[in-house]
Amino acid sequence: MKLITVFLFLILASAPGYGENISVGADEWQGYSHSDGSGIYFELLRKIYPEYRLDYKVSSFNRALKKFKQNKLDIIVGVYKEDLERALFPNWYLDTEYPVMAFYDPKLLTIRHLNDFKQLSTSWLRGYAFNRYLPESENTYLIDDINLGFKMLANQRIDTFIDYSYNLPEKYRQQFSSFEILPSRRIYIAFQRNQHGKKLARQFDRKMAQLRRSGELAKLFASEYQRSGLAGFNPDKSEIIIYTDEVNVLKEAKLEQLTLEPSLNRILNLTLDSLDNYRFTYKVMHDFSRIYQYQHKENVCFIDMIKTRQRQAHFAFSEPFSLYLGLHLYSKIPLGDKEAIDLPQLLSSKKPNKEPDKSANETQLRLAKISGRSYGERIDRQLDLIAPRQSYTIPVDTKTALKQLDNGRFDLLIEYPSEVDFYWPQVSREKIHSYAITGADSYVLGHIMCAKSATTAQLINDFNTSLKQRIPTQAFYKTQLQGVAEANKSEFTRYFNQVFHNNHQVQ
C-alpha cells in the first residue's frame, strides 16, 4: 500500500506544474476577492489553474501594484492596462468594472461638471488613483475603510465620496445622489513579462473559452454575468496591424514584445480596451515614406498621424484623439533673439559663431528630417524649399535624434515640446534653445489613419464611438496633460478646450 501511495505521488509530482505555487495579488473586493480565498475572481482562478497551488496575497490595491512591479507576484487581479507598463495581458479580459461614481447629498449641493470638484472636499479609498480622473484639488482625503467614507459623507465631514455603486450601503441609497467620473471599463488579470507569465496567460485564454462553452463561467458570475459582457466576448478577434514610432521594444529571454510609449499608451487605453472585436498588434515604422505601400492592405493602421490632403486621398482617418502643442525648432546654439524662426531664411544664412575660413558646407546649418514624416502642411511646404545638402535624415526615435543633435551630427531639429522636455534631460545637461516656427500651427492633432477597407471602416467607427464617450471625462484630459511642461499647461488647456470641449471645459 505504501509503495502504491509513493508511486501515485511520484506520478502526480512529475506532472507539469503540479504543486507549483502561483502568487496572486489583489485588493479585497466584496464578493470578488477575499483574504480567505473566496470570491468570484479567486474561484475563477482555481478553475483555470487547478494544477497549481494559489497563494492569495490580499492587501491594498496600491500595495499589490507595488509587489507586482517588484516581481513579488506572478498574477495581479483587476487592473487597467495603463496601471502597468511592464506586464503581459491575456486576450480575454476579467470583468467589466462598474462606472466610477462620486456620491453626494443633493440637499446640500449639486454636481453638474467635473470642474465643480475643485471647490469640494473629496475622499476615496487609499490605493485607488481616482485623482487621475479629477481636477487638481487640495481638499482630498484618503481613507482605509469604505464604510467610514460613506459615514463621513452622511455626517457632512466631506462633500463627496468616490467609489463604485455596488459598495454603496443600502441605508444610504435614498439619501445620496451620484455623478459619473469614469464610464465602465474592462479590467484584466496581468502576468509577469517572462516565459512563465506567457504560459499562464495562454492557459487563462484557453480555459476562459472552455468555461464559457461549458456554462461554468455564467454559473460562477451568476447575476453579474450579463453586466460583465463575457457572454458576447469574441476571442477570435480581427487582427489590426498598427504601425507607430511611439514604441518600446522590450526584449527578455526568448520573449519580445512591443508596447506603446507610456504617454500614448495611457491615452489609447481609455478607448481601445472597449473594442472587443479587435486584436491590436504593434509594429515599428522606421520610415514613414513607406506608408503608401500599405494603402491597399485590409487591416493596417497607423497611430497618432497628422491629417494632410495627400494622406486623406489614400487613407481613412478617425476623429482626433491626441493634441500636441505646435512643433518647435531646437538647436544647441542660439539663433538670435527672435521668438519665431523663418526656416528658409535661417537655412540660407551661415552658422552663428563660426570661423570665416571654414568651407561653405561647414558654415551652413543642417536640419534633421525623418523620412516621410509630415510636420503639418505649412511646415512641409517650407521644408520643400530647403536644399538637400542641408537636410540630414534621422531615425524616428526622438531620444536617438536628440543624442545625434547633442553629438553635432546636425544643427537643427523640429519636434514637439513635450517630446524634447521629456527626453533632453536624459540626453544632455547642456542648454537647448527652442524657437517657434513662422507659419507653424499652434497645435497638432493626432489621428488613427487606416488603409481603406470594410474592416478598418468599422474599426474607425467603433473607435470614434468609444472616443466620444471618453472625451468628457477628466481622465482623457489628464492623460494628455501629463506630458506637458508646467509652463505650457495653460496654453495646452486652452487649445484642448477648443478642440475637444465645447461645453464642459477643463481649467
Contacts in CASP RR format, 6 or more apart in sequence:
PFRMAT RR
TARGET T0000
AUTHOR 0000-0000-0000
METHOD contacts of the structure
MODEL  1
MKLITVFLFLILASAPGYGENISVGADEWQGYSHSDGSGIYFELLRKIYP
EYRLDYKVSSFNRALKKFKQNKLDIIVGVYKEDLERALFPNWYLDTEYPV
MAFYDPKLLTIRHLNDFKQLSTSWLRGYAFNRYLPESENTYLIDDINLGF
KMLANQRIDTFIDYSYNLPEKYRQQFSSFEILPSRRIYIAFQRNQHGKKL
ARQFDRKMAQLRRSGELAKLFASEYQRSGLAGFNPDKSEIIIYTDEVNVL
KEAKLEQLTLEPSLNRILNLTLDSLDNYRFTYKVMHDFSRIYQYQHKENV
CFIDMIKTRQRQAHFAFSEPFSLYLGLHLYSKIPLGDKEAIDLPQLLSSK
KPNKEPDKSANETQLRLAKISGRSYGERIDRQLDLIAPRQSYTIPVDTKT
ALKQLDNGRFDLLIEYPSEVDFYWPQVSREKIHSYAITGADSYVLGHIMC
AKSATTAQLINDFNTSLKQRIPTQAFYKTQLQGVAEANKSEFTRYFNQVF
HNNHQVQ
12 18 0 8 1.000
13 19 0 8 1.000
15 51 0 8 1.000
16 51 0 8 1.000
17 51 0 8 1.000
17 52 0 8 1.000
18 51 0 8 1.000
19 51 0 8 1.000
19 52 0 8 1.000
19 53 0 8 1.000
20 51 0 8 1.000
20 52 0 8 1.000
20 53 0 8 1.000
21 52 0 8 1.000
21 53 0 8 1.000
21 54 0 8 1.000
21 55 0 8 1.000
22 49 0 8 1.000
22 52 0 8 1.000
22 53 0 8 1.000
22 54 0 8 1.000
22 55 0 8 1.000
22 74 0 8 1.000
22 75 0 8 1.000
22 200 0 8 1.000
23 55 0 8 1.000
23 57 0 8 1.000
23 72 0 8 1.000
23 73 0 8 1.000
23 74 0 8 1.000
23 75 0 8 1.000
24 42 0 8 1.000
24 45 0 8 1.000
24 54 0 8 1.000
24 55 0 8 1.000
24 56 0 8 1.000
24 57 0 8 1.000
24 73 0 8 1.000
24 74 0 8 1.000
24 75 0 8 1.000
24 76 0 8 1.000
24 77 0 8 1.000
25 56 0 8 1.000
25 57 0 8 1.000
25 58 0 8 1.000
25 59 0 8 1.000
25 64 0 8 1.000
25 67 0 8 1.000
25 68 0 8 1.000
25 73 0 8 1.000
25 75 0 8 1.000
25 76 0 8 1.000
25 77 0 8 1.000
26 33 0 8 1.000
26 41 0 8 1.000
26 42 0 8 1.000
26 56 0 8 1.000
26 57 0 8 1.000
26 58 0 8 1.000
26 64 0 8 1.000
26 76 0 8 1.000
26 77 0 8 1.000
26 78 0 8 1.000
27 33 0 8 1.000
27 58 0 8 1.000
27 59 0 8 1.000
27 60 0 8 1.000
27 61 0 8 1.000
27 64 0 8 1.000
28 34 0 8 1.000
28 35 0 8 1.000
28 58 0 8 1.000
29 41 0 8 1.000
30 166 0 8 1.000
30 167 0 8 1.000
31 38 0 8 1.000
31 39 0 8 1.000
31 40 0 8 1.000
32 39 0 8 1.000
32 40 0 8 1.000
32 41 0 8 1.000
32 42 0 8 1.000
32 95 0 8 1.000
33 39 0 8 1.000
33 40 0 8 1.000
33 41 0 8 1.000
33 42 0 8 1.000
33 56 0 8 1.000
33 58 0 8 1.000
33 77 0 8 1.000
34 42 0 8 1.000
34 58 0 8 1.000
35 56 0 8 1.000
35 58 0 8 1.000
37 56 0 8 1.000
37 58 0 8 1.000
40 220 0 8 1.000
40 221 0 8 1.000
40 224 0 8 1.000
41 77 0 8 1.000
41 78 0 8 1.000
41 94 0 8 1.000
41 95 0 8 1.000
42 54 0 8 1.000
42 56 0 8 1.000
42 77 0 8 1.000
43 220 0 8 1.000
44 94 0 8 1.000
44 211 0 8 1.000
44 217 0 8 1.000
44 220 0 8 1.000
45 54 0 8 1.000
45 75 0 8 1.000
45 77 0 8 1.000
45 189 0 8 1.000
46 54 0 8 1.000
47 207 0 8 1.000
47 211 0 8 1.000
47 216 0 8 1.000
47 220 0 8 1.000
48 203 0 8 1.000
48 204 0 8 1.000
48 207 0 8 1.000
48 208 0 8 1.000
48 211 0 8 1.000
49 200 0 8 1.000
49 203 0 8 1.000
49 207 0 8 1.000
57 64 0 8 1.000
57 67 0 8 1.000
57 73 0 8 1.000
59 67 0 8 1.000
60 126 0 8 1.000
60 127 0 8 1.000
60 144 0 8 1.000
61 127 0 8 1.000
61 128 0 8 1.000
62 126 0 8 1.000
62 127 0 8 1.000
62 128 0 8 1.000
63 127 0 8 1.000
64 73 0 8 1.000
64 76 0 8 1.000
65 76 0 8 1.000
65 79 0 8 1.000
65 83 0 8 1.000
65 84 0 8 1.000
67 73 0 8 1.000
68 76 0 8 1.000
68 84 0 8 1.000
68 87 0 8 1.000
68 190 0 8 1.000
68 192 0 8 1.000
69 84 0 8 1.000
69 86 0 8 1.000
71 192 0 8 1.000
73 192 0 8 1.000
74 191 0 8 1.000
74 192 0 8 1.000
74 196 0 8 1.000
74 197 0 8 1.000
74 200 0 8 1.000
75 189 0 8 1.000
75 190 0 8 1.000
75 191 0 8 1.000
75 200 0 8 1.000
76 84 0 8 1.000
76 87 0 8 1.000
76 189 0 8 1.000
76 190 0 8 1.000
77 94 0 8 1.000
77 189 0 8 1.000
78 94 0 8 1.000
78 95 0 8 1.000
78 97 0 8 1.000
78 187 0 8 1.000
78 188 0 8 1.000
78 189 0 8 1.000
79 87 0 8 1.000
79 187 0 8 1.000
79 188 0 8 1.000
79 189 0 8 1.000
79 190 0 8 1.000
80 185 0 8 1.000
80 186 0 8 1.000
80 187 0 8 1.000
80 188 0 8 1.000
80 269 0 8 1.000
80 273 0 8 1.000
81 89 0 8 1.000
81 188 0 8 1.000
81 265 0 8 1.000
81 269 0 8 1.000
81 273 0 8 1.000
82 265 0 8 1.000
82 266 0 8 1.000
82 269 0 8 1.000
82 270 0 8 1.000
82 479 0 8 1.000
83 190 0 8 1.000
84 190 0 8 1.000
85 259 0 8 1.000
85 262 0 8 1.000
85 265 0 8 1.000
86 193 0 8 1.000
86 250 0 8 1.000
87 190 0 8 1.000
87 191 0 8 1.000
87 192 0 8 1.000
87 193 0 8 1.000
88 190 0 8 1.000
88 191 0 8 1.000
88 192 0 8 1.000
88 193 0 8 1.000
88 197 0 8 1.000
88 198 0 8 1.000
88 201 0 8 1.000
88 257 0 8 1.000
89 188 0 8 1.000
89 189 0 8 1.000
89 190 0 8 1.000
89 191 0 8 1.000
89 201 0 8 1.000
90 188 0 8 1.000
90 189 0 8 1.000
90 191 0 8 1.000
90 201 0 8 1.000
90 202 0 8 1.000
90 204 0 8 1.000
90 205 0 8 1.000
90 208 0 8 1.000
91 205 0 8 1.000
91 235 0 8 1.000
91 237 0 8 1.000
91 279 0 8 1.000
92 204 0 8 1.000
92 205 0 8 1.000
92 208 0 8 1.000
92 209 0 8 1.000
92 230 0 8 1.000
92 233 0 8 1.000
92 235 0 8 1.000
93 186 0 8 1.000
93 187 0 8 1.000
93 188 0 8 1.000
93 230 0 8 1.000
93 233 0 8 1.000
93 273 0 8 1.000
94 186 0 8 1.000
94 187 0 8 1.000
94 188 0 8 1.000
94 189 0 8 1.000
95 186 0 8 1.000
95 187 0 8 1.000
95 224 0 8 1.000
95 228 0 8 1.000
95 230 0 8 1.000
96 184 0 8 1.000
96 185 0 8 1.000
96 186 0 8 1.000
96 187 0 8 1.000
96 227 0 8 1.000
96 228 0 8 1.000
96 229 0 8 1.000
97 164 0 8 1.000
97 184 0 8 1.000
97 185 0 8 1.000
97 186 0 8 1.000
97 187 0 8 1.000
98 164 0 8 1.000
98 165 0 8 1.000
98 166 0 8 1.000
98 184 0 8 1.000
99 164 0 8 1.000
99 165 0 8 1.000
99 180 0 8 1.000
99 181 0 8 1.000
99 182 0 8 1.000
99 183 0 8 1.000
99 184 0 8 1.000
100 130 0 8 1.000
100 133 0 8 1.000
100 162 0 8 1.000
100 163 0 8 1.000
100 164 0 8 1.000
100 180 0 8 1.000
100 181 0 8 1.000
100 182 0 8 1.000
101 162 0 8 1.000
101 163 0 8 1.000
101 164 0 8 1.000
101 165 0 8 1.000
101 178 0 8 1.000
101 179 0 8 1.000
101 180 0 8 1.000
101 181 0 8 1.000
102 111 0 8 1.000
102 117 0 8 1.000
102 122 0 8 1.000
102 160 0 8 1.000
102 161 0 8 1.000
102 162 0 8 1.000
102 178 0 8 1.000
102 179 0 8 1.000
102 180 0 8 1.000
102 181 0 8 1.000
103 150 0 8 1.000
103 153 0 8 1.000
103 160 0 8 1.000
103 161 0 8 1.000
103 162 0 8 1.000
103 163 0 8 1.000
103 168 0 8 1.000
103 172 0 8 1.000
103 176 0 8 1.000
103 177 0 8 1.000
103 178 0 8 1.000
104 111 0 8 1.000
104 153 0 8 1.000
104 159 0 8 1.000
104 160 0 8 1.000
104 161 0 8 1.000
104 176 0 8 1.000
104 177 0 8 1.000
104 178 0 8 1.000
104 179 0 8 1.000
105 153 0 8 1.000
105 154 0 8 1.000
105 156 0 8 1.000
105 175 0 8 1.000
105 176 0 8 1.000
105 177 0 8 1.000
106 176 0 8 1.000
106 177 0 8 1.000
108 156 0 8 1.000
108 159 0 8 1.000
109 120 0 8 1.000
109 159 0 8 1.000
111 117 0 8 1.000
111 120 0 8 1.000
111 160 0 8 1.000
111 179 0 8 1.000
112 179 0 8 1.000
113 504 0 8 1.000
114 134 0 8 1.000
114 135 0 8 1.000
114 181 0 8 1.000
114 473 0 8 1.000
114 474 0 8 1.000
114 504 0 8 1.000
114 506 0 8 1.000
115 135 0 8 1.000
115 504 0 8 1.000
115 505 0 8 1.000
115 506 0 8 1.000
115 507 0 8 1.000
117 134 0 8 1.000
117 135 0 8 1.000
117 137 0 8 1.000
117 160 0 8 1.000
118 135 0 8 1.000
118 136 0 8 1.000
118 137 0 8 1.000
118 507 0 8 1.000
120 137 0 8 1.000
120 139 0 8 1.000
120 159 0 8 1.000
120 160 0 8 1.000
121 139 0 8 1.000
121 140 0 8 1.000
121 141 0 8 1.000
121 158 0 8 1.000
121 159 0 8 1.000
121 160 0 8 1.000
122 134 0 8 1.000
122 137 0 8 1.000
122 139 0 8 1.000
122 140 0 8 1.000
122 141 0 8 1.000
122 158 0 8 1.000
122 159 0 8 1.000
122 160 0 8 1.000
122 161 0 8 1.000
122 162 0 8 1.000
123 140 0 8 1.000
123 141 0 8 1.000
123 142 0 8 1.000
123 143 0 8 1.000
123 149 0 8 1.000
123 152 0 8 1.000
123 153 0 8 1.000
123 158 0 8 1.000
123 160 0 8 1.000
123 161 0 8 1.000
123 162 0 8 1.000
124 130 0 8 1.000
124 140 0 8 1.000
124 142 0 8 1.000
124 143 0 8 1.000
124 161 0 8 1.000
124 162 0 8 1.000
124 163 0 8 1.000
125 142 0 8 1.000
125 143 0 8 1.000
125 144 0 8 1.000
125 145 0 8 1.000
125 146 0 8 1.000
125 163 0 8 1.000
126 142 0 8 1.000
126 143 0 8 1.000
126 144 0 8 1.000
127 142 0 8 1.000
128 162 0 8 1.000
130 162 0 8 1.000
130 181 0 8 1.000
131 140 0 8 1.000
132 474 0 8 1.000
132 475 0 8 1.000
132 478 0 8 1.000
132 479 0 8 1.000
133 181 0 8 1.000
133 182 0 8 1.000
133 473 0 8 1.000
133 474 0 8 1.000
133 475 0 8 1.000
133 478 0 8 1.000
134 162 0 8 1.000
134 181 0 8 1.000
134 474 0 8 1.000
135 474 0 8 1.000
135 506 0 8 1.000
135 507 0 8 1.000
141 158 0 8 1.000
143 149 0 8 1.000
143 152 0 8 1.000
146 163 0 8 1.000
146 167 0 8 1.000
147 169 0 8 1.000
149 158 0 8 1.000
149 161 0 8 1.000
150 161 0 8 1.000
150 168 0 8 1.000
150 169 0 8 1.000
150 172 0 8 1.000
150 176 0 8 1.000
152 158 0 8 1.000
152 161 0 8 1.000
153 159 0 8 1.000
153 160 0 8 1.000
153 161 0 8 1.000
153 172 0 8 1.000
153 176 0 8 1.000
154 172 0 8 1.000
154 175 0 8 1.000
160 179 0 8 1.000
162 181 0 8 1.000
165 178 0 8 1.000
168 176 0 8 1.000
181 473 0 8 1.000
181 474 0 8 1.000
182 473 0 8 1.000
182 475 0 8 1.000
183 469 0 8 1.000
183 470 0 8 1.000
183 473 0 8 1.000
185 270 0 8 1.000
185 273 0 8 1.000
185 274 0 8 1.000
186 273 0 8 1.000
186 274 0 8 1.000
189 204 0 8 1.000
191 197 0 8 1.000
191 198 0 8 1.000
191 200 0 8 1.000
191 201 0 8 1.000
191 204 0 8 1.000
193 250 0 8 1.000
193 252 0 8 1.000
193 255 0 8 1.000
193 257 0 8 1.000
194 252 0 8 1.000
194 253 0 8 1.000
194 255 0 8 1.000
195 253 0 8 1.000
195 254 0 8 1.000
195 255 0 8 1.000
198 255 0 8 1.000
205 235 0 8 1.000
208 217 0 8 1.000
208 230 0 8 1.000
208 235 0 8 1.000
209 235 0 8 1.000
211 217 0 8 1.000
211 220 0 8 1.000
212 218 0 8 1.000
212 230 0 8 1.000
212 231 0 8 1.000
212 233 0 8 1.000
217 225 0 8 1.000
217 230 0 8 1.000
218 225 0 8 1.000
218 231 0 8 1.000
221 228 0 8 1.000
221 230 0 8 1.000
225 231 0 8 1.000
232 276 0 8 1.000
233 276 0 8 1.000
234 276 0 8 1.000
234 277 0 8 1.000
237 276 0 8 1.000
237 277 0 8 1.000
237 278 0 8 1.000
237 279 0 8 1.000
238 277 0 8 1.000
238 278 0 8 1.000
238 279 0 8 1.000
238 299 0 8 1.000
238 455 0 8 1.000
238 459 0 8 1.000
239 278 0 8 1.000
239 279 0 8 1.000
239 280 0 8 1.000
239 281 0 8 1.000
239 299 0 8 1.000
240 278 0 8 1.000
240 279 0 8 1.000
240 280 0 8 1.000
240 281 0 8 1.000
240 299 0 8 1.000
240 300 0 8 1.000
240 301 0 8 1.000
240 455 0 8 1.000
240 456 0 8 1.000
240 459 0 8 1.000
241 281 0 8 1.000
241 283 0 8 1.000
241 297 0 8 1.000
241 299 0 8 1.000
241 300 0 8 1.000
241 301 0 8 1.000
242 280 0 8 1.000
242 281 0 8 1.000
242 282 0 8 1.000
242 283 0 8 1.000
242 301 0 8 1.000
242 302 0 8 1.000
242 303 0 8 1.000
243 282 0 8 1.000
243 283 0 8 1.000
243 284 0 8 1.000
243 285 0 8 1.000
243 291 0 8 1.000
243 294 0 8 1.000
243 300 0 8 1.000
243 301 0 8 1.000
243 302 0 8 1.000
243 303 0 8 1.000
244 260 0 8 1.000
244 264 0 8 1.000
244 282 0 8 1.000
244 283 0 8 1.000
244 284 0 8 1.000
244 285 0 8 1.000
244 302 0 8 1.000
244 303 0 8 1.000
244 304 0 8 1.000
245 284 0 8 1.000
245 285 0 8 1.000
245 286 0 8 1.000
245 288 0 8 1.000
245 396 0 8 1.000
245 397 0 8 1.000
246 260 0 8 1.000
246 261 0 8 1.000
246 264 0 8 1.000
246 303 0 8 1.000
246 304 0 8 1.000
247 258 0 8 1.000
247 259 0 8 1.000
247 260 0 8 1.000
247 261 0 8 1.000
247 282 0 8 1.000
247 284 0 8 1.000
248 258 0 8 1.000
248 259 0 8 1.000
248 260 0 8 1.000
248 261 0 8 1.000
249 256 0 8 1.000
249 258 0 8 1.000
249 284 0 8 1.000
250 256 0 8 1.000
250 257 0 8 1.000
250 258 0 8 1.000
250 259 0 8 1.000
258 282 0 8 1.000
258 283 0 8 1.000
258 284 0 8 1.000
259 265 0 8 1.000
259 282 0 8 1.000
260 268 0 8 1.000
260 282 0 8 1.000
260 303 0 8 1.000
263 418 0 8 1.000
263 422 0 8 1.000
263 479 0 8 1.000
263 480 0 8 1.000
263 482 0 8 1.000
263 483 0 8 1.000
264 303 0 8 1.000
264 304 0 8 1.000
264 322 0 8 1.000
266 479 0 8 1.000
266 482 0 8 1.000
267 321 0 8 1.000
267 322 0 8 1.000
267 476 0 8 1.000
267 479 0 8 1.000
267 480 0 8 1.000
268 303 0 8 1.000
268 321 0 8 1.000
270 470 0 8 1.000
270 473 0 8 1.000
270 475 0 8 1.000
270 476 0 8 1.000
270 479 0 8 1.000
271 321 0 8 1.000
271 463 0 8 1.000
271 466 0 8 1.000
271 467 0 8 1.000
271 470 0 8 1.000
272 278 0 8 1.000
272 280 0 8 1.000
272 463 0 8 1.000
272 466 0 8 1.000
274 466 0 8 1.000
275 459 0 8 1.000
275 462 0 8 1.000
275 463 0 8 1.000
275 466 0 8 1.000
277 462 0 8 1.000
278 459 0 8 1.000
278 462 0 8 1.000
284 396 0 8 1.000
285 291 0 8 1.000
285 302 0 8 1.000
285 396 0 8 1.000
286 395 0 8 1.000
286 396 0 8 1.000
287 371 0 8 1.000
287 372 0 8 1.000
287 396 0 8 1.000
288 370 0 8 1.000
288 371 0 8 1.000
288 372 0 8 1.000
288 373 0 8 1.000
288 374 0 8 1.000
288 396 0 8 1.000
289 371 0 8 1.000
289 372 0 8 1.000
291 302 0 8 1.000
291 311 0 8 1.000
291 372 0 8 1.000
292 314 0 8 1.000
294 300 0 8 1.000
294 451 0 8 1.000
295 314 0 8 1.000
295 315 0 8 1.000
295 451 0 8 1.000
295 452 0 8 1.000
296 451 0 8 1.000
297 451 0 8 1.000
297 453 0 8 1.000
298 451 0 8 1.000
298 453 0 8 1.000
298 454 0 8 1.000
298 455 0 8 1.000
298 456 0 8 1.000
299 451 0 8 1.000
299 453 0 8 1.000
299 455 0 8 1.000
299 456 0 8 1.000
300 450 0 8 1.000
300 451 0 8 1.000
300 456 0 8 1.000
301 448 0 8 1.000
301 449 0 8 1.000
301 450 0 8 1.000
301 451 0 8 1.000
301 456 0 8 1.000
301 459 0 8 1.000
302 315 0 8 1.000
302 448 0 8 1.000
302 449 0 8 1.000
302 450 0 8 1.000
303 448 0 8 1.000
303 449 0 8 1.000
304 322 0 8 1.000
304 446 0 8 1.000
304 447 0 8 1.000
305 311 0 8 1.000
305 317 0 8 1.000
305 374 0 8 1.000
305 446 0 8 1.000
305 447 0 8 1.000
305 448 0 8 1.000
305 449 0 8 1.000
306 374 0 8 1.000
306 375 0 8 1.000
306 376 0 8 1.000
306 444 0 8 1.000
306 445 0 8 1.000
306 446 0 8 1.000
306 447 0 8 1.000
307 317 0 8 1.000
307 445 0 8 1.000
307 446 0 8 1.000
307 447 0 8 1.000
307 449 0 8 1.000
308 374 0 8 1.000
308 376 0 8 1.000
308 377 0 8 1.000
308 380 0 8 1.000
309 377 0 8 1.000
311 317 0 8 1.000
311 374 0 8 1.000
311 449 0 8 1.000
314 452 0 8 1.000
315 449 0 8 1.000
315 450 0 8 1.000
315 451 0 8 1.000
315 452 0 8 1.000
316 449 0 8 1.000
316 450 0 8 1.000
316 451 0 8 1.000
316 452 0 8 1.000
316 456 0 8 1.000
316 457 0 8 1.000
316 460 0 8 1.000
317 447 0 8 1.000
317 448 0 8 1.000
317 449 0 8 1.000
317 450 0 8 1.000
317 460 0 8 1.000
318 447 0 8 1.000
318 448 0 8 1.000
318 449 0 8 1.000
318 450 0 8 1.000
318 460 0 8 1.000
318 463 0 8 1.000
318 464 0 8 1.000
318 467 0 8 1.000
319 447 0 8 1.000
319 463 0 8 1.000
319 464 0 8 1.000
319 467 0 8 1.000
319 468 0 8 1.000
320 445 0 8 1.000
320 446 0 8 1.000
320 447 0 8 1.000
320 499 0 8 1.000
321 446 0 8 1.000
321 447 0 8 1.000
321 448 0 8 1.000
321 463 0 8 1.000
321 467 0 8 1.000
322 445 0 8 1.000
322 446 0 8 1.000
322 480 0 8 1.000
323 443 0 8 1.000
323 444 0 8 1.000
323 445 0 8 1.000
323 446 0 8 1.000
323 480 0 8 1.000
323 492 0 8 1.000
323 495 0 8 1.000
323 496 0 8 1.000
323 499 0 8 1.000
323 500 0 8 1.000
324 416 0 8 1.000
324 417 0 8 1.000
324 418 0 8 1.000
324 443 0 8 1.000
324 444 0 8 1.000
324 445 0 8 1.000
324 446 0 8 1.000
325 416 0 8 1.000
325 417 0 8 1.000
325 418 0 8 1.000
325 442 0 8 1.000
325 443 0 8 1.000
325 444 0 8 1.000
325 484 0 8 1.000
325 488 0 8 1.000
325 491 0 8 1.000
325 492 0 8 1.000
325 495 0 8 1.000
326 416 0 8 1.000
326 417 0 8 1.000
326 440 0 8 1.000
326 441 0 8 1.000
326 442 0 8 1.000
326 443 0 8 1.000
326 444 0 8 1.000
327 375 0 8 1.000
327 376 0 8 1.000
327 379 0 8 1.000
327 414 0 8 1.000
327 415 0 8 1.000
327 416 0 8 1.000
327 437 0 8 1.000
327 440 0 8 1.000
327 441 0 8 1.000
327 444 0 8 1.000
328 414 0 8 1.000
328 415 0 8 1.000
328 416 0 8 1.000
328 417 0 8 1.000
328 420 0 8 1.000
328 434 0 8 1.000
328 435 0 8 1.000
328 436 0 8 1.000
328 437 0 8 1.000
329 335 0 8 1.000
329 341 0 8 1.000
329 343 0 8 1.000
329 412 0 8 1.000
329 413 0 8 1.000
329 414 0 8 1.000
329 434 0 8 1.000
329 435 0 8 1.000
329 436 0 8 1.000
329 437 0 8 1.000
330 405 0 8 1.000
330 412 0 8 1.000
330 413 0 8 1.000
330 414 0 8 1.000
330 415 0 8 1.000
330 420 0 8 1.000
330 432 0 8 1.000
330 433 0 8 1.000
330 434 0 8 1.000
330 435 0 8 1.000
331 411 0 8 1.000
331 412 0 8 1.000
331 413 0 8 1.000
331 432 0 8 1.000
331 433 0 8 1.000
331 435 0 8 1.000
332 405 0 8 1.000
332 406 0 8 1.000
332 408 0 8 1.000
332 411 0 8 1.000
332 430 0 8 1.000
332 431 0 8 1.000
332 432 0 8 1.000
332 433 0 8 1.000
333 351 0 8 1.000
333 352 0 8 1.000
333 353 0 8 1.000
333 411 0 8 1.000
333 433 0 8 1.000
334 352 0 8 1.000
334 433 0 8 1.000
335 341 0 8 1.000
335 346 0 8 1.000
335 352 0 8 1.000
335 433 0 8 1.000
335 435 0 8 1.000
336 352 0 8 1.000
338 435 0 8 1.000
339 435 0 8 1.000
339 436 0 8 1.000
340 435 0 8 1.000
340 436 0 8 1.000
340 437 0 8 1.000
340 438 0 8 1.000
340 439 0 8 1.000
341 435 0 8 1.000
341 436 0 8 1.000
341 437 0 8 1.000
341 438 0 8 1.000
342 438 0 8 1.000
343 367 0 8 1.000
343 379 0 8 1.000
343 382 0 8 1.000
343 383 0 8 1.000
343 385 0 8 1.000
343 386 0 8 1.000
343 437 0 8 1.000
343 438 0 8 1.000
344 382 0 8 1.000
344 385 0 8 1.000
344 386 0 8 1.000
346 365 0 8 1.000
346 412 0 8 1.000
347 364 0 8 1.000
347 365 0 8 1.000
347 367 0 8 1.000
347 386 0 8 1.000
347 387 0 8 1.000
347 390 0 8 1.000
347 412 0 8 1.000
349 365 0 8 1.000
350 363 0 8 1.000
350 364 0 8 1.000
350 365 0 8 1.000
351 362 0 8 1.000
351 363 0 8 1.000
351 364 0 8 1.000
351 365 0 8 1.000
351 411 0 8 1.000
354 362 0 8 1.000
354 363 0 8 1.000
361 389 0 8 1.000
364 389 0 8 1.000
364 390 0 8 1.000
365 390 0 8 1.000
365 411 0 8 1.000
365 412 0 8 1.000
366 390 0 8 1.000
366 391 0 8 1.000
366 392 0 8 1.000
366 410 0 8 1.000
366 411 0 8 1.000
366 412 0 8 1.000
367 383 0 8 1.000
367 386 0 8 1.000
367 390 0 8 1.000
367 391 0 8 1.000
367 392 0 8 1.000
367 410 0 8 1.000
367 411 0 8 1.000
367 412 0 8 1.000
367 413 0 8 1.000
367 414 0 8 1.000
368 392 0 8 1.000
368 393 0 8 1.000
368 394 0 8 1.000
368 401 0 8 1.000
368 404 0 8 1.000
368 405 0 8 1.000
368 409 0 8 1.000
368 410 0 8 1.000
368 412 0 8 1.000
368 413 0 8 1.000
368 414 0 8 1.000
369 383 0 8 1.000
369 391 0 8 1.000
369 392 0 8 1.000
369 393 0 8 1.000
369 394 0 8 1.000
369 414 0 8 1.000
370 393 0 8 1.000
370 394 0 8 1.000
370 395 0 8 1.000
370 396 0 8 1.000
370 401 0 8 1.000
371 393 0 8 1.000
373 396 0 8 1.000
374 380 0 8 1.000
375 383 0 8 1.000
375 414 0 8 1.000
376 441 0 8 1.000
376 444 0 8 1.000
378 439 0 8 1.000
378 440 0 8 1.000
378 441 0 8 1.000
379 414 0 8 1.000
379 437 0 8 1.000
379 439 0 8 1.000
379 440 0 8 1.000
382 437 0 8 1.000
382 439 0 8 1.000
383 391 0 8 1.000
392 409 0 8 1.000
392 410 0 8 1.000
394 400 0 8 1.000
394 401 0 8 1.000
394 404 0 8 1.000
394 409 0 8 1.000
394 410 0 8 1.000
394 413 0 8 1.000
395 401 0 8 1.000
398 415 0 8 1.000
398 419 0 8 1.000
398 420 0 8 1.000
398 423 0 8 1.000
399 423 0 8 1.000
399 426 0 8 1.000
399 427 0 8 1.000
401 413 0 8 1.000
401 415 0 8 1.000
402 413 0 8 1.000
402 420 0 8 1.000
402 423 0 8 1.000
402 424 0 8 1.000
402 427 0 8 1.000
402 428 0 8 1.000
403 427 0 8 1.000
404 410 0 8 1.000
405 411 0 8 1.000
405 413 0 8 1.000
405 432 0 8 1.000
406 427 0 8 1.000
406 428 0 8 1.000
406 430 0 8 1.000
414 437 0 8 1.000
416 444 0 8 1.000
417 434 0 8 1.000
417 484 0 8 1.000
417 485 0 8 1.000
417 488 0 8 1.000
418 483 0 8 1.000
418 484 0 8 1.000
418 485 0 8 1.000
420 432 0 8 1.000
420 434 0 8 1.000
421 483 0 8 1.000
421 484 0 8 1.000
421 485 0 8 1.000
422 483 0 8 1.000
424 432 0 8 1.000
442 495 0 8 1.000
443 492 0 8 1.000
443 495 0 8 1.000
443 499 0 8 1.000
445 499 0 8 1.000
448 459 0 8 1.000
448 460 0 8 1.000
448 463 0 8 1.000
450 456 0 8 1.000
450 459 0 8 1.000
450 460 0 8 1.000
470 476 0 8 1.000
471 500 0 8 1.000
471 501 0 8 1.000
472 501 0 8 1.000
472 504 0 8 1.000
474 506 0 8 1.000
476 500 0 8 1.000
477 493 0 8 1.000
477 496 0 8 1.000
477 500 0 8 1.000
477 506 0 8 1.000
480 492 0 8 1.000
480 496 0 8 1.000
481 489 0 8 1.000
481 492 0 8 1.000
481 493 0 8 1.000
481 496 0 8 1.000
484 492 0 8 1.000
493 506 0 8 1.000
493 507 0 8 1.000
496 506 0 8 1.000
497 505 0 8 1.000
497 506 0 8 1.000
END
